[in-house]
Amino acid sequence: LSLRRQRQMCIRDSNGTIETFATSIGAEAIVMGGDNNIVINNGTIATRGTTADTVTTSDDNFTITNNGAIISRGERAHAIFSINNADAETITITNTGSIIAQGDVSNGILLNNTASTVVNNSGLIHAFDSTEEAIRGGSGADTLNLLSGSQIIGIIAVSYTHLRAHET
């Protein structure tokens, strides 16, 4: 199952599974474009294959809330990949579940944009390739909030203007 949409979109994966497989390249599970998209995941969204990004977006504004698992398995396969957001205003990623990238040259969260990004993490973000980033920020004004329970396994390669660790 692969979902593509160009305008406003809201996906709610309530305890379900979206899974894609590719024999060669590309098996994206969710590809978004347009404005003001929202992904709320309470289940599992997973991909397997070369360049099989799990959630790919080029939105102007988007929100991803992950309470389940977002998993990419494959070379150059990113769990969350945001590209070409030259005019993007805001990106918000809230993770209480697991964001996992299993593969060579694969990132947990890859932001290739100039948007203002906020990542709120109280879950797991893990890049299995020890030479790659669990979180790779863009060139915008970014904030990474490490909340109670936060686990990040891998490199954090960002120029975050705000890095906050909260204790509760």
Secondary structure, DSSP 8 states (H G I E B T S, - for coil): --EEESS--EEEE-S-EEEEEEEEE---SEEE-SSSEEEEESSEEEEEEET--SEEE--SEEEEEESSEEEEESTT--SEEEEEETT--EEEEEESSEEEEESTT--SEEEEE-SEEEEEESSEEEESSTTSEEEE--SS-EEEEE-TT-EEESEEE---SEEEE---
